Amino acid sequence: MDDRTFGDSIARRLTRDILLGRLRPRERLTQDDVSERFGTSRMPARDAIRELLAQGVLTQDGRVVRVAPLTVEDIDEIYELDGFLHGIAARRAARVATPELVADLRTLSAQLEDALTTQDSDRATTLNWEFHRRVNHAGASARLRSLLRMMNTPRGYISEVLHHSDTVIKQHALIVDCIERGDAEGAERAASEHIRAAAQDVIAHLKTLHVIEDDVQDGDAPTAAELRRAVAAHTPGV
């Protein structure tokens, strides 16, 4: 993996850490901090910081870089965009679905239900990620997959944030049902609503950690326009 690709990977992981409350608003970040956190050199750490500054996830005052404050509106916007992209992938998956894909998704859903029932959070996290990866790879182009990686729902959502596991199982089943019968519009709607519903769990989680704000302060938090520009400006494969 070259430095630039590694920088993209670090940027995604930092974003997940912020959305899960592992990095707190206004917490200072340096290239050395990021390098040590991910065991890498300064160059990919610098690239990751630059990318997140461009997206508005981080802010900079002079030479000081900090985590941008998060508001309820920010979380809603991020998951709305992510849901939109997952919906497109599910719609396309419904149009090209094979019996093998449907069988794989049902197996993953059953295994996820078992993992959630036994409270095996690490296994549940992996299975949830694999379920969405299978849908996305079945229906998404390279460009769409690149955007999905940038806006990816935090992989630790199941283990750290999820409050209603039975709801997730039902939502996954609905997505698979729509894909199996070739209902492209239904699959898009089900996948989009599934991702967007996660925002409420994330908001509740961040509020318990006292890291989310009800209103934007100091003009630091990214706006909807800034997030959409970040998506539009992202170049696949870079």
Secondary structure, DSSP 8 states (H G I E B T S, - for coil): --HHHHHHHHHHHHHHHHHTTSS-TT-EE-HHHHHHHHT--HHHHHHHHHHHHHHTSEEEETTEEEE--EEHHHHHHHHHHHHHHHHHHHHHHHHH--HHHHHHHHHHHHHHHHHHHTT-HHHHHHHHHHHHHHHHHHH--HHHHHHHHHT---TTHHHHT-S-HHHHHHHHHHHHHHHHTT-HHHHHHHHHHHHHHHHHHHHHHHHHTT-EESS--TT-S--HHHHHHHHHH--TT-
